[in-house]
Amino acid sequence: MTDTKDEKTATSLEPDYSSTSYEQDFEFGKSGYDVDRSKGSTAFYAYYNVVCIVAGTGLLGLPASLRQGGWAGLVMVLLAWWMSSYTAVIIQKCMYKGKNKRLASFKEIATEAFGPIGGWVSFFFTSWIYLGTPILYIVLSAGNLNQICAGTAGEIGTIPWTIIWCAAIGIPYIFLKSMNNVAWTSAVGIVAIMACILITIVLAGIDAPNQLDTTVHDNVIWDGFPIALATISFSFGGNVVYPNVEGSMKNPKKWPITVIAGLSTCAVMYLAIAICGYYVYGRDVVSPIYNSTPDGAAKTVAIVLITFNILVSAPILLVSFALDVEDMMNVTVERLGKKKEFIIRFFLRTGIIVFCGVIGILLPFFDLLMSLIGAFANCAVILVFPVLFYLRLTGFRNKSIFLHLWHFLIILVGLVGLIFGTWTAIEDIIDVFADGYEYKI
């Protein structure tokens, strides 16, 4: 009787998509930063946000992930796309399992599912993504700018460029208050990332005849699967932002098709760049992929485009993290007033961007950071946690054995990447310093 009652209660809390006014289904505002649905963005804006935040720097490491796992890594790319699409859809179902409100963040979903401890555990992992990905962006952009300026007065070193880039990202991040404020940048970011992919593929194709005699490929590298899975998982990372993106939509009924379309777009781009890069350069391919292509004006344009994509993408994650922190601290205009709220928000966000810059200076390794973040955080947040939340909030016994097997496979893949991928990534970072790495100013 208890299970039946709980199931009916949970069902009654799911959004009534058939209602004329969606915002009437829930009392918006109680969860800290729910937006007014009447002023929400279209599904196209949400699609742009998903593609721009997911199809970022992760695609630059995909050819190298095939170098680590062989051609069989393509199966992992498809599997990661399928699994991440599924977990993105069920995350929305979890958002509407709160007792009297929409669960507006990953942490709120975790708290509803597993109590305060579960909420803080999830917050720890999501913070790795919220902050780790912008740190990765900063490391890549600083290296890019120093590379572009090689031989000129602009070649000032990666550390000064890291500081400059933190300021460039920090200015919009500090002053943009919500996801709607950064939505327009996603469309521009998509154009930049697609142009970068096209240029890189064309350059690799032109260079292919020069690589025929030296290129070596592997079909399967079993030992490299966990670390390859980490990079691929990083490439499909976005779950931590989905509650905010879904919350900015005027019609959340379109979320499943929107997020699947976004991830499918990313998967097509991923397969194109991964196959091309690994086919042309094989074991010699590096991360980011454009560094394998010949020098020239086209390569410089590709670097500029990906750097611009970073500029418009980083604030999305940083704003999402800041919104969660400000919500937990109850930093609102209603409680503090406009002036005090802005001052607290200014210093909080400034501290966050300074932290990202410091870590970027101390660990300036793009490929190793991608593997570490992908293994430790993304495998858990994208694969393991959504399934656990979903089962906890919607019930276990009311699902078929086939669905449970699918859930088991997702969790298993996530745990393999989390445990073995993290171990390998940490070992690789230790090896870099053991080999006598020196910071260059």
N, C-alpha and C positions, 0 to 999 in steps of 0.2 A: 504493500500500500504506500509505503514511504517513497519508493522509487517512482511510482506512478504520479504521486502528488508533485514531487520535485520536477519530473519531466514536464508536467502540465504547466507548472510555474515558470520553468525555463522557457518553454515554448511561447508563453504569453508575453515574454519580454522581448522576443525577436521583433525586429522592425516590420511594421505593416506597410509593405511597399505599395499596396493598393490604395493607401490613403491619399487624399488630395494634397494635404500639407504634411510632408514627411517630418518637419520639425515638431509637429504636435505629438509624435509618438514618444518623445523623451523630453525631460525638463533640461534643456540645454543651459550650460553655464555652471552646473554643479561640479563638473569634472575639471574645472580650471580654465581650459582654453578651447572648449567646443565652439565652433563657429556657428553663426546664424545661417541655416541652410538656404534661406531666401536670398542670401548674398553670396552663396557659394559659387565655386568655379565650375566650368563644364567638364565633361568627361575627357575632352581633348587636352585640357590643361593637366588633368590628373595623369593622363597617358604620357604627356611630355615630362612631367615630374618623375614618373617611374622610369622611363627610358634614360633620362639624363642622369639620374642618380645611380642606376644599375649599370648602364653601358658607359662607364667611365674608364678609369685607369686599369680596371681589371682585364679588359680585353687585350691590353698591351702585353700581358704575361701569358696569354693562352698558348701561343706557339711554344713557349718555353715549358709549359705544362705538358705538352705532347713530347717534348724532349725528355721529360722526367718519367712519363708513363707510356710512351710509344703511341702508335696509331690507335691503340685501344682506348686512349684518353678521349677520343671522340664519343665513345659510348657514355663516358662519364659526363661529358658536356650535355648530351641529350637527356641523360638521367637527372642531372642537376636541374635542367630546365623544367622537366616534368614535375619533379618533386617540389621545386621552389614555387611553381605555379599553383600546385595543390595547396601548399602551406599558406600561400598568400590569400587564397580564397577562404580557407577555414579560419584564418586570423580574423577576418571580418565577422564571421559567425560568433567568434569568441567576444568580439567587441560589444555584442548586444546580449550578453549573459550576465550583466550586472544586476544587482537587486533593484536599483531604482534609477539607474543612469547608464548612459553609454560609456563603456570603458575606453578612455581616450588616449591611452598610451600602452606600450608593451608592458611596462611595470604594473599598471593597473590591472591588466589582464592576468599577469602572473600572480598578483596579490589576491585577486578574486578566486583564482584556481587553487593556490597553495598557501595562502595566508601571507603575512608580512615577510616571513623568511623567504618564501618563494619570490616575492616582489623584489627584495633586495638582491637575491642571487641573480635574477634576470637583469636587474639594473646594472650589476657589475659587468655582466657579459655584453649588454648593449652599449655600455659606456666605451668598451673597447672598440666598437664599430663607430659610434658617434664621434669619438676623438681619434681613433686609430686611422680611419680613412682620411680625414683631413690632414693628419700628420703625413700620411703617405703622399697625399696631393702636394703638400708643401715641399717634401723631399724631392719629388719628381720635378715640380715646377722650378725649384731653385737650380737643380742640375740642368734643366732645359735652358733656362735663361743664360746660365754661365756658358753652356755649350754654344748657344746661338751667338754670344758675344765674344767667342774665342778669337784672340788676336787683336781685340779692340780694347778701348778704355773700359768697356762694360764687363770685361772679364775680371771681376773683382773677387771671385771665389764663391763657393756655395753657401758659406755661413752668412756673409752680408746679403746675398740674394734671398736666403731663408728669412732674414729679418724683414727685408723689403716686401717679400711676398706675404708674410704674416700681416703686415699693414694693409696690403692691397685687399686681402680677403677679410680682414678684421673690420674695415670701415663699413662695408655694406652689412656685414654680420651683426655689428653692434646696433645699427640703426633700423634694420628690417625686423619688424616685430612678429610677423606671422608667416605661415606657409603661403598665403595668398600673395604676400609681398614679393616672394621669390619665384612664383609660378611662371611669370613671363620669361625668366631667364632660361627655363628648360627648353623651350622651342629653339632658342639660339644655340644652346648646348648640343642639341641633337644634330643640327646642321653641321656644327664644328666637328663632332665626333665621326659622323658619316663621311665627311670630306677627308678627315685624317685617315680613316680606314681605306677609302678609295685610293688615296695617294700612295699609301704604304703598299697596297696590293699591286698597284701599277709598277712601283719601283722594284718590288720583289720579282714581278714578272719579267721586267727588263733585265734584271740581274741574273735570272735563272740560268741562261746559257753559260754564264761564268762559273756556276756552282755545280754543274752536272758531274764533273769528275771527282769532286771532293765530298759531295753530300752523302751522308750515311743516315739511314732511318732504322728504327726498331719497331716491331709490331707490338710487343708487350714487354714492359719492364715492371715486374711485380713489385720490386722493392720501392719503386718510385711512385706507386699509386697513391699512398696517403698524402704526400706532399703535393702531388699533382691535383688531387681532390681538393686540397686546401686552396690552391690558386683558383680552381674552377668555382668553388663555393664562394670565394670572395667576389668573383665576377657576377654572381647572381644575388649579391647582398642588397637588401632593401627593406626587409621586414620591419626593422626598427622605425622606419619612416612611414610605413603604410598606414598606421592609425591616423597620423597627422594628414597624410594626403587624402585618405578616405573621408576624414572629417572636413576637408575643404571642398568636397564635392556637393553640388546642389542636388544631385540625384544619386545617392549611394547604391541604388538598385543596379547601376551600371558598373559597379566596382569589379565584379568577377571578370566580365568581358574586357574591361579596361586594363586590369593588371595582367591578364593572360596575353592580351594583345601587346602590351609593353614588353613583357618577358620574352614573348615569341620574336618580336623585333630584335631584341638583344641576342637571342639564340642564333638567328640568321647571321647577324654581324659576327658573332663569335666563331661560328663554323667557318665563315669565309676567311677571316683573318688567321685562324688557327691552322686550317688546312694549307692555305697559301704559304704562311711563314714556315711551317715545319716541312712542307714539301720542298721548298726552295733551299732552305738552310740546314735542315735536319738537326743533327747533334750540335751543330755550331750556332744555332739560333740563340739570341740573347733576349733579355727582358730589360727595358721595353723593346718591342719588335723593331721599331723604326731605326734603332741603333745597329741593326744587322744590314740595313740597306745602304747603298752607296751615298756618299756625301754629295751635296748639291742644293740648288735652290728649292727643289721639290721637297726634299727631306726637311729643310728648314721650315717650309710652310706647314708641313705635317706637325712638326714640333710646336710651332706657334699655335696651331689649331687645338692641339691637345692641351696646351697650357691655358688657352682661353677657356676651354671646356672646364678645366679645373677651377678657374676663377668664378664661373657661374654655378658650378656644382657644389663646391665646398660649403657655401653658406646654407644650403638646404639641410645638410646633416648637422651643421653647427647650430642652426636655428632650432631644429628639432630637439637637440640635446638641451639647449638653453630653455626651451619651453617646458620640458620635463622638470628640469631643476627649479625653474621659477615657479612652476606649479606646486612642487613639493615644499618650497619655501613660502608659498602663498604671496608671491610678489605680484600684486594686482593694483590697478589704479583705484579701484573701489576701496581697498583697505589702506593704501598708502598715499593716495593722491598722485597726480601726474608728475610733479617735480621729483618727489622722493622715489617713486617707482622707476623713473628714468635713471636717476643717479645709481640706484642699486643695480638695475639691469646693466648699466654702462660698466660699472666696475666688475660685476660678475662675468660678463662676456669678455671684457678685456683680460681678466685673469685666465679665462679658458684659452683664448688665442695665444697668450704668452706661454702657457703650458705646452700647447701644441708646437710652438716654435722651438722651445728648449729641447723637447724630445726629438724633434726633427734634426736638430743640430747634433745631438748625441748619437742618434742611430740613423745616419744618412744612407740607408741601404734599401733601395726601392723593392727589389725582388724578394729580399729576405723579410722585409716588413709585410709585404703582401702575403707571403706564405704564413707568417706567424698570425696575423690578424685573421686570415681566412680559416686557418686550422682551429685556433683557440676560440674565436668569437663567432664567425659566420657559420661554421658547422653546427654549433649549438643553437644559435638564434634562428637560422634559416630552416634547419631540418629537425632537430630534437625537440626544442621547446614548443613550437606551435602544435605538434602532434600531442604532446603531453597536456598542454592547456586544453586542447579540443576534447580529448578524452575525459578529462576531469570535469569540464564544464557542461558537456553534452551527454555524458554517460558512456559506459563501456559495454554493457550487455545489450544495448539496442542497436548494435552494429553487426554486420555480417562477418563471417570468418575471413572472407577475401579482403575486406577492408582492414581487418586487424593484421593480416599478413602484409598488406601494403604499408600500414603504419609501422610494423616491425622492421620492414626493409628500410624505410626512411630513417628510423632511429639508429639502426645498425650502421648504415652508411655514414650518418652524422658522427657517431661515436668513433668509428675507425679514423675518420679525418681529424676529429678532435684530439684523440689520444696520440696516435702515431704521427700525425702531421705536425702537431705542436712540438713533440719531442724532436723530430727531425729539424724543424725550423730553429729551435733554440740551439741545437748542436751546430747548425750552420753559422749562426750569429757568433757563437763562442769561437768557432774556428777562424772567423775573420779577424777577431781581435788577437787570437793566439798567433796568427801569422804576422802580427806586427803592424796592424792598421794604424795609420797616423792621420789625424785630422788636418785638413788643409784649409787655410783661411784665404 
